[in-house]
Amino acid sequence: MQSFNTNTDSAIRGNVAIALGDLKDPRAVDPLIQALSDTDSGVRDNAAGSLGELNDSRAVEPLIRALSDTDSLVRAEAAWSLGKLKDTRAIEPLKSALNDQVNYVRSDAREALMKLGWHEIRSPA
């Protein structure tokens, strides 16, 4: 599958990232992983979401790296996708994301951890 990062229009690249996820074709994983490094945060956000739809373990490490993206929407989408992938390699990075400064990133990380079977242990009051 050819890379779509050569198009100069970020809206087109973002829509391609969504379409690749909708295809559910494993050949889309590598171009979507490349899109996680796009200069446009919307493209990275769409790529992170689409990788969660593909259910391919090759996406786990790149999505873990995306938990550190400068854009909070990308971080949240990466957390959501890691929850869909249900790979235990994501547990520790998702636990770290519980300390994100943005509420919806923390919320998506918490949901992802629950999908992975991890539940916060609270000490008695």
TIRO-2110 file (N, C-alpha, C; in Angstrom, 1 decimal):
// TIRO-2110
0.8, -1.2, 0.0, N, 1, A
0.0, 0.0, 0.0, CA, 1, A
0.9, 1.2, 0.0, C, 1, A
0.6, 2.1, -0.9, N, 2, A
1.4, 3.3, -1.0, CA, 2, A
1.2, 4.3, 0.1, C, 2, A
2.2, 5.1, 0.5, N, 3, A
2.1, 6.1, 1.5, CA, 3, A
1.3, 7.2, 1.0, C, 3, A
0.5, 7.8, 1.9, N, 4, A
-0.3, 9.0, 1.5, CA, 4, A
0.3, 10.3, 2.0, C, 4, A
1.4, 10.2, 2.7, N, 5, A
2.1, 11.4, 3.3, CA, 5, A
2.6, 12.4, 2.3, C, 5, A
2.5, 12.0, 1.0, N, 6, A
3.1, 12.9, 0.0, CA, 6, A
2.1, 14.0, -0.4, C, 6, A
0.8, 13.9, 0.0, N, 7, A
-0.2, 14.9, -0.4, CA, 7, A
0.0, 16.1, 0.5, C, 7, A
0.0, 17.3, 0.0, N, 8, A
0.2, 18.5, 0.7, CA, 8, A
-1.0, 19.0, 1.5, C, 8, A
-2.2, 18.5, 1.2, N, 9, A
-3.4, 18.9, 1.9, CA, 9, A
-3.6, 18.0, 3.1, C, 9, A
-3.5, 18.6, 4.3, N, 10, A
-3.7, 17.8, 5.5, CA, 10, A
-5.1, 17.3, 5.7, C, 10, A
-6.1, 18.0, 5.2, N, 11, A
-7.5, 17.5, 5.3, CA, 11, A
-7.6, 16.2, 4.5, C, 11, A
-7.0, 16.1, 3.3, N, 12, A
-7.0, 14.9, 2.5, CA, 12, A
-6.3, 13.8, 3.2, C, 12, A
-5.1, 14.1, 3.8, N, 13, A
-4.3, 13.1, 4.5, CA, 13, A
-5.1, 12.5, 5.7, C, 13, A
-5.8, 13.4, 6.4, N, 14, A
-6.6, 13.0, 7.5, CA, 14, A
-7.8, 12.1, 7.1, C, 14, A
-8.4, 12.5, 6.0, N, 15, A
-9.5, 11.6, 5.5, CA, 15, A
-9.1, 10.3, 5.0, C, 15, A
-7.9, 10.3, 4.4, N, 16, A
-7.3, 9.0, 4.0, CA, 16, A
-7.0, 8.1, 5.2, C, 16, A
-6.5, 8.7, 6.3, N, 17, A
-6.3, 7.9, 7.5, CA, 17, A
-7.6, 7.3, 8.0, C, 17, A
-8.6, 8.0, 8.0, N, 18, A
-9.9, 7.5, 8.4, CA, 18, A
-10.4, 6.4, 7.5, C, 18, A
-10.3, 6.6, 6.2, N, 19, A
-10.7, 5.6, 5.2, CA, 19, A
-9.9, 4.3, 5.3, C, 19, A
-8.6, 4.4, 5.6, N, 20, A
-7.7, 3.2, 5.8, CA, 20, A
-8.2, 2.4, 6.9, C, 20, A
-8.6, 3.1, 8.0, N, 21, A
-9.1, 2.3, 9.2, CA, 21, A
-10.4, 1.6, 8.8, C, 21, A
-11.3, 2.3, 8.1, N, 22, A
-12.6, 1.8, 7.7, CA, 22, A
-12.4, 0.5, 6.8, C, 22, A
-11.3, 0.4, 6.1, N, 23, A
-11.1, -0.7, 5.2, CA, 23, A
-10.9, -2.0, 6.0, C, 23, A
-10.3, -1.9, 7.2, N, 24, A
-10.0, -3.1, 8.0, CA, 24, A
-9.0, -4.0, 7.3, C, 24, A
-8.1, -3.4, 6.5, N, 25, A
-7.1, -4.2, 5.7, CA, 25, A
-5.8, -4.0, 6.4, C, 25, A
-5.2, -5.2, 6.8, N, 26, A
-3.9, -5.1, 7.5, CA, 26, A
-2.8, -4.4, 6.7, C, 26, A
-2.9, -4.3, 5.4, N, 27, A
-1.9, -3.5, 4.7, CA, 27, A
-1.9, -2.0, 5.0, C, 27, A
-3.0, -1.6, 5.7, N, 28, A
-3.1, -0.2, 6.0, CA, 28, A
-2.3, 0.2, 7.3, C, 28, A
-1.8, -0.8, 8.0, N, 29, A
-1.1, -0.6, 9.3, CA, 29, A
0.1, 0.3, 9.1, C, 29, A
1.0, -0.1, 8.2, N, 30, A
2.3, 0.6, 8.0, CA, 30, A
2.1, 2.1, 7.6, C, 30, A
1.2, 2.4, 6.6, N, 31, A
1.0, 3.8, 6.3, CA, 31, A
0.4, 4.6, 7.4, C, 31, A
-0.5, 3.9, 8.2, N, 32, A
-1.1, 4.6, 9.4, CA, 32, A
0.0, 4.9, 10.5, C, 32, A
0.9, 3.9, 10.7, N, 33, A
2.0, 4.1, 11.6, CA, 33, A
2.8, 5.3, 11.2, C, 33, A
3.1, 5.4, 9.9, N, 34, A
3.8, 6.6, 9.3, CA, 34, A
3.1, 7.8, 9.6, C, 34, A
1.7, 7.8, 9.5, N, 35, A
0.9, 9.0, 9.6, CA, 35, A
0.9, 9.5, 11.1, C, 35, A
1.3, 8.6, 12.0, N, 36, A
1.4, 9.1, 13.4, CA, 36, A
2.6, 10.1, 13.6, C, 36, A
3.4, 10.3, 12.6, N, 37, A
4.5, 11.3, 12.6, CA, 37, A
4.2, 12.5, 11.7, C, 37, A
3.0, 12.6, 11.2, N, 38, A
2.6, 13.7, 10.3, CA, 38, A
2.8, 15.0, 11.1, C, 38, A
3.0, 16.0, 10.3, N, 39, A
3.2, 17.4, 10.9, CA, 39, A
1.8, 17.9, 11.4, C, 39, A
0.7, 17.4, 10.9, N, 40, A
-0.6, 17.9, 11.2, CA, 40, A
-1.2, 17.0, 12.3, C, 40, A
-1.6, 17.6, 13.4, N, 41, A
-2.1, 16.8, 14.6, CA, 41, A
-3.4, 16.1, 14.2, C, 41, A
-4.2, 16.7, 13.3, N, 42, A
-5.5, 16.1, 12.9, CA, 42, A
-5.2, 14.8, 12.2, C, 42, A
-4.2, 14.8, 11.4, N, 43, A
-3.8, 13.5, 10.7, CA, 43, A
-3.4, 12.5, 11.7, C, 43, A
-2.5, 12.9, 12.6, N, 44, A
-2.1, 12.0, 13.7, CA, 44, A
-3.2, 11.4, 14.5, C, 44, A
-4.2, 12.3, 14.8, N, 45, A
-5.3, 11.9, 15.6, CA, 45, A
-6.1, 10.8, 14.8, C, 45, A
-6.4, 11.1, 13.5, N, 46, A
-7.2, 10.1, 12.7, CA, 46, A
-6.4, 8.8, 12.5, C, 46, A
-5.1, 8.9, 12.4, N, 47, A
-4.3, 7.7, 12.2, CA, 47, A
-4.3, 6.8, 13.5, C, 47, A
-4.2, 7.5, 14.6, N, 48, A
-4.3, 6.8, 15.9, CA, 48, A
-5.6, 6.0, 16.1, C, 48, A
-6.7, 6.7, 15.7, N, 49, A
-8.0, 6.1, 15.8, CA, 49, A
-8.2, 4.9, 14.9, C, 49, A
-7.7, 5.1, 13.7, N, 50, A
-7.8, 4.0, 12.7, CA, 50, A
-7.0, 2.8, 13.0, C, 50, A
-5.8, 3.0, 13.7, N, 51, A
-5.0, 1.9, 14.1, CA, 51, A
-5.7, 1.0, 15.1, C, 51, A
-6.5, 1.6, 15.9, N, 52, A
-7.3, 0.9, 16.9, CA, 52, A
-8.4, 0.0, 16.2, C, 52, A
-8.9, 0.5, 15.1, N, 53, A
-9.9, -0.3, 14.3, CA, 53, A
-9.3, -1.5, 13.6, C, 53, A
-8.0, -1.5, 13.4, N, 54, A
-7.4, -2.6, 12.6, CA, 54, A
-7.0, -3.8, 13.4, C, 54, A
-7.0, -3.7, 14.7, N, 55, A
-6.7, -4.9, 15.6, CA, 55, A
-5.4, -5.6, 15.2, C, 55, A
-4.4, -4.9, 15.1, N, 56, A
-3.1, -5.4, 14.6, CA, 56, A
-2.0, -5.0, 15.7, C, 56, A
-1.3, -6.0, 16.2, N, 57, A
-0.4, -5.8, 17.3, CA, 57, A
0.8, -4.9, 16.8, C, 57, A
1.1, -4.8, 15.5, N, 58, A
2.2, -3.9, 15.1, CA, 58, A
1.9, -2.5, 15.5, C, 58, A
0.7, -2.1, 15.8, N, 59, A
0.3, -0.7, 16.1, CA, 59, A
0.6, -0.4, 17.6, C, 59, A
0.8, -1.4, 18.4, N, 60, A
0.9, -1.2, 19.9, CA, 60, A
2.1, -0.2, 20.2, C, 60, A
3.3, -0.5, 19.8, N, 61, A
4.4, 0.3, 20.2, CA, 61, A
4.3, 1.7, 19.6, C, 61, A
3.9, 1.9, 18.3, N, 62, A
3.7, 3.3, 17.8, CA, 62, A
2.6, 4.0, 18.6, C, 62, A
1.6, 3.4, 19.0, N, 63, A
0.5, 4.0, 19.7, CA, 63, A
1.0, 4.4, 21.2, C, 63, A
1.8, 3.5, 21.7, N, 64, A
2.4, 3.8, 23.0, CA, 64, A
3.2, 5.1, 22.9, C, 64, A
4.0, 5.2, 21.9, N, 65, A
4.8, 6.5, 21.6, CA, 65, A
3.8, 7.7, 21.5, C, 65, A
2.7, 7.4, 20.8, N, 66, A
1.7, 8.5, 20.6, CA, 66, A
1.1, 9.0, 21.9, C, 66, A
1.2, 8.3, 23.0, N, 67, A
0.7, 8.7, 24.3, CA, 67, A
1.5, 10.0, 24.7, C, 67, A
2.6, 10.2, 24.1, N, 68, A
3.5, 11.4, 24.5, CA, 68, A
3.4, 12.5, 23.4, C, 68, A
2.4, 12.4, 22.5, N, 69, A
2.3, 13.4, 21.5, CA, 69, A
2.0, 14.8, 22.1, C, 69, A
2.4, 15.8, 21.4, N, 70, A
2.2, 17.2, 22.0, CA, 70, A
0.7, 17.6, 21.9, C, 70, A
-0.1, 16.9, 21.1, N, 71, A
-1.5, 17.2, 21.0, CA, 71, A
-2.3, 16.3, 21.9, C, 71, A
-3.2, 16.8, 22.7, N, 72, A
-3.9, 16.0, 23.7, CA, 72, A
-5.0, 15.1, 23.0, C, 72, A
-5.5, 15.6, 21.8, N, 73, A
-6.4, 14.7, 21.1, CA, 73, A
-5.8, 13.4, 20.6, C, 73, A
-4.5, 13.6, 20.1, N, 74, A
-3.7, 12.4, 19.7, CA, 74, A
-3.5, 11.5, 20.8, C, 74, A
-3.1, 12.0, 22.0, N, 75, A
-2.8, 11.2, 23.2, CA, 75, A
-4.1, 10.4, 23.6, C, 75, A
-5.2, 11.1, 23.6, N, 76, A
-6.5, 10.5, 23.9, CA, 76, A
-6.9, 9.4, 23.0, C, 76, A
-6.7, 9.7, 21.7, N, 77, A
-7.1, 8.7, 20.6, CA, 77, A
-6.1, 7.5, 20.7, C, 77, A
-4.9, 7.7, 21.0, N, 78, A
-3.9, 6.6, 21.2, CA, 78, A
-4.3, 5.7, 22.4, C, 78, A
-4.7, 6.4, 23.5, N, 79, A
-5.2, 5.6, 24.6, CA, 79, A
-6.4, 4.8, 24.3, C, 79, A
-7.4, 5.4, 23.6, N, 80, A
-8.6, 4.7, 23.2, CA, 80, A
-8.2, 3.5, 22.4, C, 80, A
-7.3, 3.7, 21.4, N, 81, A
-7.0, 2.6, 20.5, CA, 81, A
-6.2, 1.5, 21.2, C, 81, A
-5.4, 1.8, 22.1, N, 82, A
-4.7, 0.8, 22.9, CA, 82, A
-5.7, 0.0, 23.7, C, 82, A
-6.7, 0.6, 24.2, N, 83, A
-7.8, -0.2, 24.9, CA, 83, A
-8.4, -1.2, 23.9, C, 83, A
-8.7, -0.8, 22.7, N, 84, A
-9.3, -1.7, 21.7, CA, 84, A
-8.3, -2.8, 21.4, C, 84, A
-7.0, -2.6, 21.3, N, 85, A
-6.1, -3.6, 21.0, CA, 85, A
-5.9, -4.6, 22.1, C, 85, A
-6.1, -4.2, 23.3, N, 86, A
-6.0, -5.1, 24.5, CA, 86, A
-4.7, -5.8, 24.6, C, 86, A
-3.6, -5.1, 24.4, N, 87, A
-2.3, -5.7, 24.5, CA, 87, A
-1.7, -5.3, 25.8, C, 87, A
-1.2, -6.2, 26.6, N, 88, A
-0.7, -5.9, 27.9, CA, 88, A
0.5, -5.0, 27.9, C, 88, A
1.2, -4.9, 26.8, N, 89, A
2.4, -4.0, 26.7, CA, 89, A
2.0, -2.6, 27.0, C, 89, A
0.7, -2.3, 26.8, N, 90, A
0.2, -0.9, 27.0, CA, 90, A
-0.1, -0.5, 28.4, C, 90, A
-0.1, -1.5, 29.3, N, 91, A
-0.6, -1.2, 30.7, CA, 91, A
0.2, -0.1, 31.4, C, 91, A
1.5, -0.3, 31.5, N, 92, A
2.3, 0.7, 32.2, CA, 92, A
2.3, 2.1, 31.5, C, 92, A
2.4, 2.2, 30.2, N, 93, A
2.3, 3.5, 29.6, CA, 93, A
0.9, 4.1, 29.8, C, 93, A
-0.2, 3.3, 29.8, N, 94, A
-1.5, 3.8, 30.1, CA, 94, A
-1.6, 4.3, 31.5, C, 94, A
-1.0, 3.6, 32.4, N, 95, A
-1.0, 4.0, 33.8, CA, 95, A
-0.3, 5.3, 34.0, C, 95, A
0.8, 5.6, 33.2, N, 96, A
1.4, 6.9, 33.2, CA, 96, A
0.5, 8.0, 32.7, C, 96, A
-0.3, 7.6, 31.7, N, 97, A
-1.2, 8.6, 31.1, CA, 97, A
-2.3, 9.0, 32.0, C, 97, A
-2.5, 8.3, 33.1, N, 98, A
-3.5, 8.7, 34.1, CA, 98, A
-3.0, 10.0, 34.8, C, 98, A
-1.8, 10.4, 34.6, N, 99, A
-1.3, 11.6, 35.2, CA, 99, A
-1.2, 12.7, 34.1, C, 99, A
-1.8, 12.5, 33.0, N, 100, A
-1.8, 13.6, 31.9, CA, 100, A
-2.5, 14.8, 32.5, C, 100, A
-2.1, 16.0, 32.0, N, 101, A
-2.8, 17.2, 32.5, CA, 101, A
-4.2, 17.4, 31.9, C, 101, A
-4.5, 16.7, 30.9, N, 102, A
-5.8, 16.8, 30.3, CA, 102, A
-6.8, 15.7, 30.7, C, 102, A
-8.0, 16.2, 31.2, N, 103, A
-9.0, 15.2, 31.7, CA, 103, A
-9.4, 14.1, 30.8, C, 103, A
-9.7, 14.5, 29.5, N, 104, A
-10.2, 13.4, 28.6, CA, 104, A
-9.1, 12.4, 28.2, C, 104, A
-7.8, 12.8, 28.3, N, 105, A
-6.7, 11.9, 28.1, CA, 105, A
-6.7, 10.9, 29.2, C, 105, A
-6.8, 11.4, 30.5, N, 106, A
-6.9, 10.5, 31.6, CA, 106, A
-8.1, 9.6, 31.6, C, 106, A
-9.2, 10.1, 31.2, N, 107, A
-10.4, 9.3, 31.1, CA, 107, A
-10.3, 8.2, 30.1, C, 107, A
-9.7, 8.5, 28.9, N, 108, A
-9.5, 7.5, 27.9, CA, 108, A
-8.5, 6.4, 28.3, C, 108, A
-7.5, 6.9, 29.0, N, 109, A
-6.5, 5.9, 29.6, CA, 109, A
-7.1, 5.0, 30.6, C, 109, A
-7.9, 5.6, 31.4, N, 110, A
-8.6, 4.8, 32.5, CA, 110, A
-9.5, 3.7, 31.8, C, 110, A
-10.3, 4.1, 30.8, N, 111, A
-11.2, 3.2, 30.1, CA, 111, A
-10.4, 2.1, 29.4, C, 111, A
-9.2, 2.5, 28.8, N, 112, A
-8.4, 1.5, 28.1, CA, 112, A
-7.8, 0.5, 29.1, C, 112, A
-7.4, 1.0, 30.3, N, 113, A
-6.9, 0.1, 31.3, CA, 113, A
-8.0, -0.9, 31.8, C, 113, A
-9.2, -0.4, 31.9, N, 114, A
-10.3, -1.3, 32.3, CA, 114, A
-10.5, -2.4, 31.3, C, 114, A
-10.4, -2.0, 30.0, N, 115, A
-10.6, -3.0, 28.9, CA, 115, A
-9.5, -4.1, 29.0, C, 115, A
-8.3, -3.7, 29.5, N, 116, A
-7.2, -4.6, 29.6, CA, 116, A
-7.3, -5.4, 30.9, C, 116, A
-8.3, -5.2, 31.7, N, 117, A
-8.5, -5.9, 32.9, CA, 117, A
-7.8, -5.3, 34.1, C, 117, A
-7.2, -4.1, 34.0, N, 118, A
-6.5, -3.5, 35.1, CA, 118, A
-7.5, -2.6, 35.8, C, 118, A
-7.5, -2.7, 37.1, N, 119, A
-8.3, -1.9, 38.0, CA, 119, A
-7.5, -1.2, 39.0, C, 119, A
-7.6, 0.1, 39.2, N, 120, A
-6.9, 0.8, 40.2, CA, 120, A
-7.1, 0.3, 41.5, C, 120, A
-6.1, 0.0, 42.3, N, 121, A
-6.2, -0.4, 43.7, CA, 121, A
-6.1, 0.8, 44.5, C, 121, A
-7.2, 1.0, 45.3, N, 122, A
-7.2, 2.2, 46.2, CA, 122, A
-7.0, 1.7, 47.6, C, 122, A
-6.2, 2.5, 48.3, N, 123, A
-6.0, 2.2, 49.7, CA, 123, A
-7.2, 2.6, 50.6, C, 123, A
-7.5, 1.8, 51.6, N, 124, A
-8.7, 2.2, 52.4, CA, 124, A
-8.5, 3.6, 53.0, C, 124, A
-9.7, 4.3, 53.2, N, 125, A
-9.6, 5.6, 53.7, CA, 125, A
-9.5, 5.7, 55.2, C, 125, A
END
